[in-house]
Amino acid sequence: MQAIELIGRVVADLGRAETFYREGLGFTRMGLGRSLVHGMACESVRMRLGEEVIELARLDVPGRPYPPGSCSSDLWFQHLAIVVADMGAAYAMLSARTALVPMSWGGPQTLPPRNGGVQAFKFRDPDGHPLELIWFPPGQGRPRWQHRPGPTPFLGLDHSALAVSDTPRSRRFYRRLGFRVAYRSRNYGPAQARLDGLHGARARITGLRVPGADGPGLELLGYRPPGRAGDVADNDIAADWVVLGVPALPEPRLLRDPDGHRMVLIGSMPD
């Protein structure tokens, strides 16, 4: 069975990043050590929230900081969507425990019924990486996110969202890797503009999942018009990556989708 095994981010200060994800969002450390990311030496820490895993990596040879003035439509954009059991409690905890850098205007936003009535809030970590808090009302999202009380309001990662310039082209790329369309929507209007912090925001949303896999999915964000493109080097702060376990793969492979987002394929044991 193929499945997303973890999502990685390059950081400038590993201790600062770990503290943010632990104290602000409820992640716990799994392990710290030396490793390779895209063939480059680094110190990294793996962290877990619920059943999902992220890796934070400080490379020995650092690259460029996160591009200044970035917005949700820029084609290097890739966020982590963190599901919360209570948006008010999660937002209050995040605000109290971190130097909050919001992307959204006016705090958490409630999207209209045509977009599921979800509540969401976008913000940045200390390195500028975008994140999203998301709350699903009854009947929305995957059943695993309903009725799951825990020690904090932060439950786990639902997906990683990628800005794309051509949704059909990106969908074909990910289909070859085993992903299938799980949901679609067209998001626009005042609430979407406030959520993105982007005047006139209009996005074609396409959710992708590997059938039968119980991990995070991907979400294609087709903004119109699309934002800026850029050449992100493997050691730049914006060089997020997704690790996909593929049964019987003999050696790791690094792929880039049509807009440059990184997908690392690694061997996994078949079910």
C-alpha positions as CSV (number, residue, x, y, z in Angstrom):
1,M,0.0,0.0,0.0
2,Q,1.3,3.4,-0.9
3,A,0.9,6.2,1.6
4,I,2.4,9.6,2.6
5,E,4.8,8.7,5.4
6,L,5.9,12.2,6.4
7,I,6.2,15.8,5.3
8,G,9.5,17.7,5.7
9,R,10.5,21.3,6.0
10,V,13.9,23.0,5.9
11,V,14.5,25.3,8.9
12,A,17.2,27.8,9.9
13,D,17.2,27.1,13.6
14,L,16.2,23.6,14.6
15,G,15.7,24.4,18.3
16,R,13.5,27.3,17.6
17,A,11.4,25.4,15.0
18,E,11.0,22.4,17.3
19,T,9.9,24.7,20.2
20,F,7.3,26.3,18.0
21,Y,5.7,23.0,16.8
22,R,5.8,21.5,20.3
23,E,4.6,24.4,22.4
24,G,2.4,26.1,19.9
25,L,0.8,23.1,18.1
26,G,1.2,20.1,20.4
27,F,3.7,18.0,18.4
28,T,5.9,15.6,20.3
29,R,9.5,14.7,19.4
30,M,10.1,11.2,18.0
31,G,13.9,11.4,17.4
32,L,16.8,13.8,16.8
33,G,19.9,13.0,14.7
34,R,22.0,13.4,11.6
35,S,20.5,12.5,8.3
36,L,20.5,13.4,4.6
37,V,17.8,15.5,2.9
38,H,18.0,15.6,-0.9
39,G,21.5,14.2,-0.6
40,M,22.7,17.0,1.7
41,A,23.8,16.5,5.3
42,C,21.7,18.0,8.0
43,E,20.6,17.7,11.6
44,S,16.9,16.8,11.8
45,V,14.1,16.1,14.2
46,R,11.0,14.0,13.6
47,M,7.8,15.1,15.3
48,R,4.4,13.5,15.6
49,L,0.9,15.0,16.0
50,G,-1.7,12.3,16.3
51,E,-0.8,9.6,13.7
52,E,1.1,12.0,11.4
53,V,4.8,12.8,11.2
54,I,6.8,15.8,10.1
55,E,10.6,16.2,9.8
56,L,12.4,19.5,10.4
57,A,15.9,19.7,9.0
58,R,18.7,22.3,9.4
59,L,21.1,21.7,6.5
60,D,24.8,22.1,7.0
61,V,25.0,24.3,4.0
62,P,22.0,26.7,4.3
63,G,20.2,28.2,1.4
64,R,18.0,31.3,1.0
65,P,15.3,32.3,3.5
66,Y,11.6,32.0,2.7
67,P,10.8,34.4,-0.1
68,P,9.6,37.8,1.3
69,G,6.1,39.0,0.5
70,S,4.9,35.4,-0.2
71,C,1.2,34.7,-0.5
72,S,-1.0,31.6,-1.0
73,S,-1.1,31.9,-4.7
74,D,2.7,31.8,-5.2
75,L,3.8,28.6,-6.7
76,W,6.3,27.7,-4.0
77,F,3.4,27.8,-1.5
78,Q,2.9,24.6,0.5
79,H,1.1,24.5,3.8
80,L,0.3,21.9,6.5
81,A,-3.4,21.7,7.4
82,I,-3.7,20.9,11.1
83,V,-7.1,19.7,12.2
84,V,-8.4,21.1,15.5
85,A,-11.3,19.9,17.7
86,D,-12.2,23.5,18.8
87,M,-11.0,26.5,16.7
88,G,-11.5,29.0,19.5
89,A,-9.4,27.0,21.9
90,A,-6.7,26.2,19.3
91,Y,-6.4,29.8,18.2
92,A,-6.2,31.0,21.8
93,M,-3.5,28.5,22.7
94,L,-1.4,29.2,19.6
95,S,-1.7,33.0,20.2
96,A,-0.7,32.6,23.9
97,R,2.3,30.3,23.3
98,T,3.9,31.8,20.1
99,A,4.8,35.1,18.5
100,L,1.9,34.6,16.1
101,V,2.5,35.7,12.5
102,P,-0.9,35.5,10.8
103,M,-1.6,35.3,7.1
104,S,-5.4,35.5,7.5
105,W,-7.0,38.8,8.1
106,G,-9.2,39.1,11.3
107,G,-8.5,35.7,12.8
108,P,-10.2,32.4,12.0
109,Q,-12.7,32.5,9.1
110,T,-15.9,30.5,8.5
111,L,-16.2,29.5,4.8
112,P,-19.7,29.5,3.3
113,P,-21.9,26.4,3.0
114,R,-20.9,25.8,-0.6
115,N,-17.3,25.2,0.8
116,G,-18.5,23.0,3.6
117,G,-18.8,25.6,6.4
118,V,-15.3,24.8,7.7
119,Q,-13.4,27.2,9.9
120,A,-9.8,27.9,9.0
121,F,-6.9,30.2,9.9
122,K,-3.6,30.6,8.1
123,F,-0.4,31.6,9.7
124,R,3.4,31.2,9.5
125,D,6.1,29.4,11.5
126,P,9.3,31.2,12.6
127,D,10.9,30.4,9.2
128,G,8.0,31.7,7.2
129,H,6.5,28.3,6.3
130,P,2.7,28.6,6.0
131,L,0.4,26.5,8.1
132,E,-3.4,26.2,8.5
133,L,-5.7,25.4,11.4
134,I,-8.9,23.7,10.1
135,W,-12.1,22.7,11.9
136,F,-14.6,20.4,10.2
137,P,-18.3,20.7,11.1
138,P,-20.3,17.5,11.5
139,G,-20.5,15.6,8.2
140,Q,-17.4,17.3,6.7
141,G,-13.9,16.0,6.4
142,R,-12.9,12.5,7.1
143,P,-14.7,10.6,9.8
144,R,-11.5,10.2,11.8
145,W,-11.6,13.9,12.7
146,Q,-15.1,13.7,14.3
147,H,-15.5,13.2,18.1
148,R,-11.8,12.8,18.9
149,P,-11.1,14.6,22.2
150,G,-7.5,14.7,23.4
151,P,-5.2,16.6,25.7
152,T,-5.0,19.5,23.3
153,P,-7.3,20.8,20.6
154,F,-4.7,19.9,17.9
155,L,-5.6,16.5,16.4
156,G,-3.3,15.8,13.4
157,L,-2.5,16.6,9.8
158,D,-5.2,16.3,7.2
159,H,-3.2,17.3,4.1
160,S,-0.5,19.4,2.6
161,A,-1.8,22.0,0.2
162,L,0.3,23.0,-2.9
163,A,-0.3,26.0,-5.1
164,V,-0.3,24.9,-8.8
165,S,-0.5,26.8,-12.1
166,D,-2.4,24.1,-14.1
167,T,-4.7,21.8,-12.1
168,P,-5.3,19.2,-14.8
169,R,-1.6,18.9,-15.5
170,S,-0.8,18.5,-11.8
171,R,-3.6,16.0,-11.3
172,R,-2.2,13.8,-14.1
173,F,1.3,13.9,-12.4
174,Y,-0.1,12.8,-9.1
175,R,-2.4,10.2,-10.6
176,R,0.7,8.4,-11.9
177,L,1.9,8.2,-8.3
178,G,-1.3,6.6,-7.2
179,F,-3.3,9.6,-6.0
180,R,-7.0,10.0,-6.9
181,V,-9.4,12.9,-6.5
182,A,-11.2,12.8,-3.2
183,Y,-13.1,16.2,-3.3
184,R,-13.4,19.4,-5.3
185,S,-14.6,22.9,-4.7
186,R,-14.4,26.4,-6.0
187,N,-13.5,28.9,-3.2
188,Y,-14.1,32.6,-3.6
189,G,-15.7,35.5,-1.8
190,P,-15.0,37.7,1.2
191,A,-14.3,34.8,3.7
192,Q,-11.8,33.2,1.3
193,A,-10.1,36.6,0.7
194,R,-9.8,37.1,4.5
195,L,-8.5,33.5,5.0
196,D,-5.8,33.9,2.4
197,G,-5.0,37.5,3.2
198,L,-5.4,38.0,-0.5
199,H,-7.8,40.5,-2.2
200,G,-10.1,38.8,-4.7
201,A,-8.8,35.3,-3.9
202,R,-10.4,32.7,-6.2
203,A,-9.1,29.1,-6.0
204,R,-10.0,25.8,-7.6
205,I,-9.5,23.2,-4.8
206,T,-8.8,19.6,-5.7
207,G,-8.2,17.1,-2.8
208,L,-6.0,14.0,-3.6
209,R,-5.6,10.8,-1.6
210,V,-4.2,7.4,-2.1
211,P,-7.1,5.0,-2.0
212,G,-7.2,3.0,1.2
213,A,-4.3,4.9,2.8
214,D,-5.2,6.4,6.2
215,G,-2.6,9.2,6.2
216,P,-2.5,12.8,5.1
217,G,-3.5,13.7,1.6
218,L,-2.5,16.5,-0.8
219,E,-4.6,19.5,-1.9
220,L,-4.0,21.3,-5.2
221,L,-4.7,25.0,-5.0
222,G,-5.4,26.4,-8.4
223,Y,-5.6,30.2,-7.9
224,R,-6.7,32.5,-10.6
225,P,-4.7,34.3,-11.5
226,P,-1.7,32.1,-10.4
227,G,1.0,33.8,-8.3
228,R,4.7,34.0,-8.9
229,A,6.9,31.2,-9.9
230,G,10.4,30.8,-8.6
231,D,13.4,28.4,-8.7
232,V,13.6,27.0,-5.1
233,A,16.9,25.2,-4.5
234,D,16.9,22.0,-2.4
235,N,18.5,23.7,0.6
236,D,16.3,26.8,0.5
237,I,13.9,27.3,3.4
238,A,10.9,27.0,1.0
239,A,12.0,23.5,-0.2
240,D,9.3,21.4,1.6
241,W,9.1,17.8,0.6
242,V,6.5,14.9,0.9
243,V,7.7,11.4,1.5
244,L,5.6,8.7,-0.3
245,G,6.2,5.1,0.6
246,V,6.1,2.8,-2.4
247,P,6.2,-1.0,-2.0
248,A,9.2,-2.7,-3.5
249,L,11.0,0.5,-4.7
250,P,14.7,-0.5,-4.8
251,E,16.1,3.0,-4.0
252,P,14.8,6.5,-3.1
253,R,13.8,8.8,-5.9
254,L,13.3,12.6,-5.8
255,L,10.7,13.9,-8.1
256,R,9.4,17.4,-8.8
257,D,5.9,18.1,-9.9
258,P,5.2,20.5,-12.7
259,D,5.4,23.5,-10.4
260,G,8.6,22.3,-8.6
261,H,7.1,20.8,-5.4
262,R,9.2,17.9,-4.1
263,M,8.0,14.3,-3.8
264,V,10.5,11.8,-2.3
265,L,9.6,8.1,-3.1
266,I,11.0,5.5,-0.7
267,G,10.6,1.8,-0.5
268,S,8.0,0.5,2.0
269,M,6.9,-3.0,2.9
270,P,3.7,-4.1,1.2
271,D,0.7,-4.8,3.4
